[in-house]
């Protein structure tokens, strides 16, 4: 079934698959984290995670194993999607590339998810449906996950954004940039809809970066995240839909995200 079985702990089996994407014109590595007893997928949740190569370094299988062993989460299926060499083109917002043309393949990446990856998983694991589907990601991968979930709300129920690149913008700061009109994800929410079943998890580290473009004493990554939460609440989302986690010692790195992931998994 799998191209390679790469790990196995008491509650989790990890299988590595390599599938060729016609949309992305490259091989995509997908690590599938399965419960040891995988009998009824329709009763389990599915979590897709961008930058799946980072999960191996955490290690994610041991994290899942511990949470399941301690009955803190239900058994679930997780897919770590490895990024490719054109990460900055494939991740982003399908709505528009950024001011440097990055993210121009985000629409193709979205098509890969729905037309290639999910059908492959359903066929390979004889899983025509799952209880719920969620998506998560780190940094630019977090922006990508949020963009895909928000624009395909009929497919998902939750999204996890860790140190999300929510500064993604259509103008450079030296091009009469405005927070109100030029951040691409904020624009989509501003012009978007309220989906009452959607829930959002945002994590920021107080040490994610040092940039503070508006000189208000708050780093940009936190400002951009809190501003997006304001936009979501203006649409009708409440604190019951949104969880915000700020880690005082959190940095823009795998170690921080590995600390934040269990909060997301238990919340979700």
C-alpha positions in Angstrom: 0.0 0.0 0.0 2.7 2.5 1.0 5.8 3.4 -0.9 7.6 3.0 2.4 6.7 2.5 6.1 8.9 5.1 7.9 7.9 4.7 11.5 5.7 2.9 13.9 4.9 3.6 17.6 2.3 1.9 19.7 -0.7 3.9 18.5 0.6 5.3 15.2 1.8 3.9 11.9 3.5 6.3 9.5 3.5 5.5 5.8 5.3 7.5 3.1 3.8 7.9 -0.3 5.1 9.6 -3.4 2.5 10.7 -6.0 3.1 12.6 -9.1 1.0 15.8 -9.5 0.0 16.8 -13.0 -0.9 20.2 -11.7 2.4 20.9 -9.9 4.4 18.9 -12.4 6.5 17.2 -9.7 6.5 14.3 -7.3 4.9 15.1 -4.0 5.8 13.2 -0.8 2.9 12.6 1.6 3.5 11.1 5.0 0.3 9.4 6.3 0.0 9.1 10.1 -2.5 6.4 10.8 -4.0 5.0 13.9 -2.7 1.5 14.5 -6.4 0.3 14.4 -7.7 2.0 11.2 -11.1 0.3 10.7 -13.7 3.0 10.2 -12.4 6.1 8.5 -15.8 7.6 8.3 -15.8 7.9 12.1 -12.4 9.6 12.1 -11.2 13.1 11.5 -8.6 13.9 8.8 -6.0 16.6 9.2 -3.9 17.9 6.3 -0.6 19.6 7.3 1.6 21.7 5.0 5.4 21.5 5.3 5.0 17.9 6.3 8.8 17.5 6.2 8.9 19.6 9.4 6.7 17.0 11.3 9.4 14.4 11.1 11.8 16.7 13.0 9.3 17.2 15.9 8.7 14.1 15.9 5.0 14.2 15.2 4.3 10.5 15.4 5.5 10.4 19.0 3.4 13.5 19.8 0.2 11.9 18.4 1.1 8.6 20.2 1.4 10.4 23.5 -1.9 12.4 23.1 -3.8 9.3 22.1 -2.3 7.2 24.9 -3.3 9.8 27.4 -6.8 10.0 25.9 -6.4 13.7 25.2 -7.4 13.3 21.5 -9.3 10.7 19.5 -7.5 8.6 17.0 -7.3 10.5 13.7 -5.6 10.4 10.3 -3.0 13.1 9.5 -1.2 13.7 6.3 2.0 15.6 6.2 2.4 17.1 2.7 6.1 17.9 2.0 6.8 21.2 0.3 8.5 21.3 -3.1 11.4 23.4 -4.4 8.9 26.1 -5.5 7.3 26.5 -2.0 7.0 30.2 -2.3 5.0 29.8 -5.6 2.8 27.0 -4.5 1.9 28.4 -1.1 0.1 31.7 -0.7 -3.3 32.8 -1.7 -5.0 31.5 -4.8 -6.9 34.8 -5.0 -3.8 36.6 -6.1 0.0 36.4 -6.2 1.8 38.8 -3.9 3.5 42.0 -5.0 6.6 40.0 -6.0 4.6 37.4 -8.0 5.0 34.8 -5.3 2.1 32.4 -4.8 1.3 32.3 -8.5 0.9 28.5 -8.2 -1.4 28.6 -5.2 -4.4 27.8 -7.3 -2.7 24.8 -8.8 -1.7 23.6 -5.3 -5.3 23.8 -4.2 -6.3 21.7 -7.3 -3.6 19.2 -6.3 -5.2 18.9 -2.8 -8.8 18.3 -4.1 -8.3 16.6 -7.4 -5.2 14.5 -6.7 -4.3 14.1 -3.0 -7.7 13.5 -1.5 -8.8 11.0 -4.2 -5.5 9.2 -3.7 -6.1 8.9 0.0 -9.7 7.8 -0.4 -8.7 5.1 -2.9 -5.5 3.9 -1.2 -7.1 3.6 2.3 -10.6 2.6 1.1 -11.9 5.7 2.9 -14.7 7.3 0.8 -15.3 9.8 3.6 -14.1 11.2 6.9 -16.0 12.5 9.9 -14.4 16.0 9.5 -11.5 17.5 7.6 -9.1 20.2 8.8 -6.0 21.8 7.5 -2.9 23.3 9.3 0.4 24.8 8.4 3.4 26.8 9.5 4.5 30.2 8.4 3.7 30.5 4.6 2.2 27.0 4.9 -0.2 28.4 7.5 -1.4 31.1 5.1 -1.9 28.4 2.4 -3.9 26.2 4.8 -6.1 29.2 5.8 -6.6 30.3 2.2 -7.7 26.8 1.1 -10.0 26.3 4.1 -11.7 29.7 3.9 -12.3 29.3 0.1 -13.5 25.7 0.4 -15.6 26.0 3.6 -17.9 23.2 2.4 -15.0 20.8 2.7 -13.5 21.7 6.1 -14.4 22.5 9.7 -11.1 23.8 11.2 -7.8 25.4 10.3 -4.6 25.8 12.3 -2.3 28.7 11.5 1.1 28.7 13.2 3.2 31.9 12.8 1.2 32.5 9.7 2.5 34.7 6.9 -0.5 37.0 7.1 1.5 40.0 6.0 1.2 38.5 2.4 0.4 41.6 0.4 -0.3 43.0 -3.0 1.9 46.1 -2.7 5.4 46.7 -1.3 5.7 48.9 1.7 7.3 51.6 -0.6 4.3 51.5 -3.0 1.7 53.4 -0.9 0.9 50.2 1.0 -2.1 50.2 3.4 -3.0 47.6 6.0 -6.6 48.2 5.2 -6.5 47.4 1.5 -3.4 45.4 0.7 -3.1 42.3 2.9 -4.4 39.5 0.7 -5.9 37.2 3.3 -7.5 40.1 5.2 -9.1 41.3 1.9 -10.6 37.9 1.3 -12.2 37.8 4.7 -13.4 41.4 4.3 -15.1 40.4 1.0 -16.0 36.9 2.1 -18.8 35.2 4.0 -19.7 33.8 7.4 -19.5 30.0 7.6 -20.9 29.2 11.1 -19.2 25.7 11.2 -15.7 27.0 10.6 -13.3 27.3 13.5 -9.9 29.0 13.5 -6.7 28.4 15.6 -3.9 31.0 15.5 -0.5 30.7 17.1 2.0 33.5 17.3 5.4 33.7 19.1 6.4 36.9 20.8 9.8 36.3 19.2 8.5 35.4 15.7 10.3 38.4 14.3 11.5 41.9 15.2 9.7 43.9 12.4 7.2 46.5 13.6 6.2 48.5 10.5 3.6 50.8 12.3 5.9 51.3 15.3 3.2 50.4 17.8 5.5 48.2 19.9 3.9 45.0 18.6 5.7 42.8 16.1 4.0 42.5 12.7 3.2 38.8 12.9 1.1 39.4 16.0 -0.5 42.6 14.6 -1.4 40.9 11.3 -2.9 37.9 13.2 -4.9 40.1 15.6 -6.1 42.2 12.7 -7.3 39.1 10.9 -9.2 38.0 14.0 -10.9 41.5 14.0 -11.9 40.9 10.4 -13.3 37.5 11.2 -15.3 38.8 14.1 -16.7 41.6 11.9 -18.1 38.7 9.7 -19.8 37.2 12.7 -17.2 34.8 14.1 -16.9 34.8 17.9 -14.5 33.5 20.5 -16.3 30.2 20.2 -15.0 30.0 16.6 -11.5 31.4 17.2 -8.7 30.3 19.5 -5.6 32.5 19.8 -2.4 31.2 21.4 0.6 33.5 22.0 3.8 32.0 23.3 6.0 34.4 25.1 9.2 32.6 24.2 7.9 31.4 20.8 10.1 31.8 17.8 9.6 31.3 14.1 10.9 27.7 14.3 10.0 24.1 14.4 10.7 23.8 18.2 8.0 26.4 18.9 5.5 24.9 16.5 6.0 21.5 18.1 5.0 23.0 21.5 2.0 24.7 20.0 0.7 21.7 17.9 -0.7 19.7 20.9 -2.8 22.8 21.9 -4.3 22.8 18.5 -4.9 19.0 18.4 -6.6 19.0 21.8 -8.6 22.1 20.9 -9.6 20.7 17.5 
